Structures are given as structure tokens and as C-alpha cells.
Amino acid sequence: MSTLGDGTRAVRAGLPAPEQYEPSLPGPVFAAHFHLSGEPVGPYTYGRDTNPTWTHLERAIGELEAPGEEVSTTVFASGMAAISAVLLSQLRAGDTVVLPDDGYQALPLVREQLTAFGVEVRTAPTGGDAQLALLEGAKLLWIESPSNPGLDVCDIRRLVTAAHEAETLVAVDNTLATPIGQRPLELGADFSVASDTKGMTGHGDILLGHVTCRDDRLAADVRRWRKVVGAIPGPMEAWLAHRSLATLQLRVERQCATALALAEALAKRSEVTGLRYPGLPTDPSHATAVRQMRRFGSVVSFELADRETAERFLDALRLVDDATSFGGVRSTAERRGRWGGDAVPEGFVRFSVGAEDPEDLLADVERALDEAAR
């Protein structure tokens, strides 16, 4: 399937071989245990270890992450379960990990836990490849590019090359881009990680995460961690996720095109500052982004004058939900500072572009900005 287009691959990914009178995508398998006599050598033994519905989804994600290659994907109950599985399966007391200091809001919580376990945690911003300076002696480098919520981009190939020269493993959180926009394994990363709650499933109704690797030993470490902590997805969630992947390319194409149009419109508004979108030619990260990204994501970030202005803007929107998360078919936006975990100004807005008609969405934003300025 390596020569197929993204849309063709997405609609066919992970499907089993055709079988007469059977559905093309089998329904979810609800089972805590399976018939099992003699030695437990079969593929399905107990519901915390394996499930046929997971198998189909994991194959599908693997085909999207690395078309035409043999890779191993493990799905989890959430994005944080996937993130934790990589970090906690690889790091031991006395090890060093390099994290971004401008990444996902829950990373500071992870940092606290790692420190409590005796792991040294170093942090640096995503932009300017600043993590390069901290690699000496590190066991693992964690990259988030584009970063959430600031949308900075680093040169993944450059960091991977330097890390591997220092015998450091590299994990890339690819949640914002999805495999339709960026493929970390092709850029040399050891782990591609994502919260599939966001753009991968795209409907705001599933919590899910995954880890994909080429190295069988690393994959076994991650899979063992899932078994130990029981961070498993339900079969219904896994089936819904697989069904949702069929529209991934359609959704992402529409969202990215509209996100660029939104960024271009916002760039013309004098009350908007700090505008970031990697696909915008004037964005500080654009030159790096175009070298490694195929599409630039659905999220645009910007600043309004203050907290009150941002909240008036959000209240005035009619086609956009004031909600957290991103990547869904319905546009959402939020004043990110309300959570308290991101180093952003009070008027900072993270805007996730959905699949609405672009003209309607842009008109709604322009009207809300006008009302917020009054």
C-alpha cells in the first residue's frame, strides 16, 4: 500500500482479507476471555492482553504511520496512557530525559512523577531546536512538534540525528499533525505517539492513544507496560476509531485548508497579535515545517488584548464551541490560560478548525472579533 494515496490508504487501512458474507470491517469483539484449551499460544487469550478489534485498528494505524513498512502499533485508553507507556517503559531511576517546556499541559505532571521516581528531567523550548543542547547523557528525547498550544516547530531530523549519535532514543508526539500531516518514523524517530482523541478519530467522542515503533524490542516494552497497568481501550472505542480513520484524509484536507484561510484572515486584523500557524508563509516556523510536514494541522493560535476581550470573542462565536481538545469536525476554541498549566498570556486563544464551510466559519470569526472589540 506504500504507493497509494492518503485517502485510499485511509479508507482501506487495517481491513481483514475479504471473506464471503462477512462485513468488510468486523464489529467490535466484546470478550474478557476466549476459548483456550491446552497451552496459551494463540493470538487471543485474555481481554487485557489482546483483542481482535484492537488488532484491526493497530494494523490500520501502522499502515498510516509507515506505509509499506513492518511496524508495531499499540493502542491505549487515552493519549496520556500512550505517553506514559513510552516514558515509563524506557526510563529508570538515574536515567535522564529531555522534555519540551512548552508542550502539552499534562507534561509538567509527568515531569513531577518522573522526578519522584529518580529520573533527571531537563527541559527546553521546542523552537530553535533548543533541546539539542541538553542531549548529553540522556536516555530519551521527547519532541512535540508542532507544540501545543504555541505551535512551534523544531527540525525533527536534526534532533534525531544528534540524539542517535549520543545513543539517545527519540519519541515524537505527533498529535497535532497526525500521520496525514507528518510521519515521525520516516524522520528517524524511534516512537511515534499520539492522542487519537484529537484529529485521528476527529469526532470528539472517543478517548484513545497509540504508540508506533519499528523496533520490536521497544514495541514489546510498550505493549508490556499496557498489560501491566491495564491502560486498554474498550472494544467499542477501538471499533469507532477504526471506522473514523476512513475519513481522516478528507477531514484533515478540509481542516488544514480552512485553518490556513483563517490564519490569513487573522493576519489582517490589527487587534490580533502573536498569530501562529506553521502553514502560514510568514510564520517563524514555516521554513522548517515545509521540510518535514505534508500538511500543517487544524489548530491556529493567537492573542487578543486581554482576558476580557478573549472571552467576549468566544462568547460571540456561533459556529464554534467553547471547549478544550482539538482536531474535531466541529470547530472549537478556548482561552487556554483558564487551565493555568500553559505559559500563555491571558488573551491567548487556541482555535481548532473543524469541517464547516470555510466561508461560514470565517464570517463567524470576523463578526465575533468585531463584537469583542466594542
N, C-alpha and C positions, 0 to 999 in steps of 0.2 A: 504493500500500500504506500510505499515511500514516494511514488511518482504521482499519486492522486492529489487533487486539490483539497484545500482545507474543508470545504463544505461537504464534498463527497466522503472524505475520511470521517468527518464528524457524524454523519448520518449512519455510517456503517460500522463505526468503531465498536469492537468488543462483541459483535453478534456471533452466536454459535453457528456451526455449519447448518445449512438448511436441512430440515427433516420433515418428511411428508406429514401434513396435517398438524404440525406444531407451529406455534407463533414464532415470528422472527426474533422477538425479544421475549424470552420466557418470563412469566410472572415471578414475583418475589417468593422466595422459599422461606417459610416460617418454620424453623426447626431448632430446638435446643439440642437434640441428639439425632443420630442416624442409625439405621440398622447396621450392626457391627459385630460380626462373629469372628472368632479367631484373633489373629494378630492385627492391631490397628494400623494397617499400612495403606489404606485407601486415602483418597483426597479429602473426604468429609467424615469427620469422626465426632466432633463436638462443636456446638454453636459458638463458643468463644474463640475457637481456633480458625475455622474456615466455614464458608457458606457459598453455595453456587452463585447466588446473586452478587456477592462481593467479587467473585471470580470474573464474572462478565464485566462488571464495572472497572475492575482493576486492569483488565486487558484493554478496555476501551481507553482509559486514561493513558496507559502506557503507549498505545498507538498514536495518541495525540502528542505526548511529550517527546517521543523519539521515533518518528515514522520509519519503518523498515528495520528497526534495531530490536535486539533482545534486551528488554529492561524488566525490572520488577517494581510493581506499584503496590503499596499497602494503603488501604483506605481506613479512615478513623472517624470517630464520632463528631469531631469538630476540627477546625483549623488549629486551635491551641493544642489539641491532643497530638496532632501531627508534628507541630513544632517541638513539643515537649519530648516526643518519641526520639527525634533526631538528637537533641541536646543531651537528654538523659541516658540514651543508649550508648553515646560515644564518650561522654566526659566522666572523669573520676576525680576524687579528691587529689589536689595537687596539679591538675591539668589547667590549661589556660584557654579561654575562649575570647574571641573578638566579636563584639556585637555593634550594631549601629546605635548611636544615641538619639536618632531621630526616627526610629522605626515604629512599628505597631504599638499601640498604647499598653498592651499587656507585657511587653518585653521588660519593663522595669520590675514587674512582679517575678518574671523568670530570673532576672538578674539577682534579685534578693534570695530566691531559692537556691540558685547555683552557688552563691557566696556562702550560704548556710551549709551547703554540702562540701565546702572546702575547695571550690573551683575559683580560680582567679578570673575575674571578668574585666576586660578592657573595652572601652567604647570610644568611638569616633564618628563624626558625621558621614553620611553617605556621599555627599558632594565632594568633588575634588579628589576622589579616591583616597580619602584621609585614613582609611583603615589600613592602608599599606604600611604605615609607619609603626604599626602595633603587632606585626605578624611574628616577630622573633620568638621562638619557643612555644607558639600557640598550637594547640591540638586541633582547633576548629575555628574557621572564619564563617560568620553568619552575615550574609548580604541580603538587603532588602532593596530591590531596585525595579521600578520606581518605589521610593519610600512613601510610607503612609503616615501622616497626611500631606507632607510637604512636597511630594512628587519630585524629589531629587533623584538623579541617576548617576551611577558610577560605571566605570569601564569594567564589566564583569570579566572579560577575557584577561585583561591586565592583572586584576586582582587574583584570578585563578592561577595564572602562570606564576606569579610571585609566591602565592601560598603553596603551591605544589613543590616549588623549588625549596621551600622551607619545611616540606613534609607536613603541611597543614591541610586538613580536609576542608572542603568548601560546600556550604549549603546556601541555596538561594531561595528566598521567599518570593515566589512568582505570582502572588495572589492578584495584584493589580493588573498584570499583563495577560495572564492565562497563557496556555501553550499556543493559542492562536496569535498572540502578540509577541511572544518571546519564548525561546526554548533553552533553559539554563544548561541542560546536559550537552547540547550542541556547543555551548560556550565553554565547556570544560568542567562544569560543576560536578561534584560527587552526589549531591542530593538536590532534587527539585521539589520544593514544598509549597503547598498552597492551602488556604482556606477555601474549600469548594462551596462554602456557604455563599460566597460572593458571585463573581462572574461565571464560574464554571457551571453552576446549576441555574443561576440567574433569575429565580422567581421569588426569592425572599421567603421560602417556606421550608428550607432544609438546612440543618447544621451538618457539616461534613468537612473532612480534610483528607489530604493524601500526601504520601512521600513516594517519589520515584527515584530509583538508582540503577546504574549499570552493574555495579559491583555486587555479586551475590552475597558476599560476606557482610557488607554493610546493610544490604536488604534484609538479611537474616537477623541482624541485630535489631533493626527497626520492627520487624514482624514479631520477634520475641518480646519486645517491650510492649507491643499491643496486647499480646497474650497475658503478660504478667499483670498489667494494670487494668485490663478489660475495657480499654477505650474503643469499643467496637461500635460500628454504625448498625442501626436496625435494618433488616432486610427491605422494609418498605422505603426507607430513606435512600438506600442504595439503588433500588429499582427506579425510584423517581429521578435520582441523579442521572442514571444512565439514559433514561428517556429524555431528560433535559439536554444532554450533550448533543443530541441530534440537531438542535437549533443553535448551537454555540457559535458557529461561524456567522450565521445570519444575524444573531443578536449583536455580536461583537462588531461586525462591519457597520451596522446601523449606529450603534452607540459611539464608536470611535469617530465616525464621520460627523455626527451631531456634536460630540464633545469638542472637536476642532472648530466647528462653526460657532459654538458657544464661546470658546476661548477668543476667537477673532472678534466676536461682538463685544465681549467684556473688555477687550483691549482698547476699545474706542470710548469707553466710559471713564470720565475723569474721576468719578468717586471710587473707582475700583483700583486697588493697589495690590502689589505682591502677587500678581497673577502667575500661576504655574500650570503648564500643560506641556509634556515633553514633545508632543507633535506640533506645537506652535513654533515656526521658524525662529522667532525672537526669544524663545525660552533658553535660559542659560545651559540647559542640559540637552538641547536639541541635537547638537553635533554628535554627542556620544550616543544618544538614543537611536539615531538613524543607523548607526553602525551595528547595533545588536538587536533592535526591536523591529518587528514586521508590522505591528500596529501599536498604538500608543495608549490604549486604555480608555475607560469610560469616565474617569474622575478628573475634574478640574478644581483647583483650589485658588482662593483669592481672599483679599481682605477688604472689609468695609470700615468706615471711620471708627466705630466703637461697638460695644456690645448691643446697645440700644438700636443702632442702625441695622445691624445684622439681624436682630430679632424682628424688627419691623419688616425687613425684606423677606424673611422666612414666613412670617405671618401673612404677607400679601400674596405669596405664591398660591396658585390654584391647581396647577397640574403637577406639583412637586410635593411629596410627603416630607414632613419634618421628622426624619428618622435616621438612626445610625445604620451602619453597614453600607455596602455599595455593590455595584455590578448587576443590579436587578433590572427587569424590564420596565418597572415604574421608576421614574426619576425620584431621587431623594436628595435632601440637603440638610446640613445641620451646622450649627455654630459649635465647632469642635471643642472650643475651650470649656464648654459646660461640663465635660468629663473630668477636667483637672489633671489629666495624665500626659497631655501633649504640650510641648513648649511653643505655643502659638499665641498670637495676640487675641484679645477678647473679641475682635470683629472678624476673626478668621472663619471662612466658610468652606467646608468640603462639599462639593456638588457632584453627585453621581448621576450621570446622564442615562436615561432609560431608552425605550424604544418608541416613544411618542413621535408624531410627525414633527420634524425639526422646526417648521415654521410656527407651529403652535407652542412648542416649548420655548423657543427664543422670544416670541411675543409675550409669553407669560413672565419670563425673566425681566425683559425690558420694562414691562408695566410695573412689576414688583419693585424694581430699582427706583423707578420714578416715584412710586408711593413712599418708599422708605426715605427718600431724600426730602420729603415735605415736612 
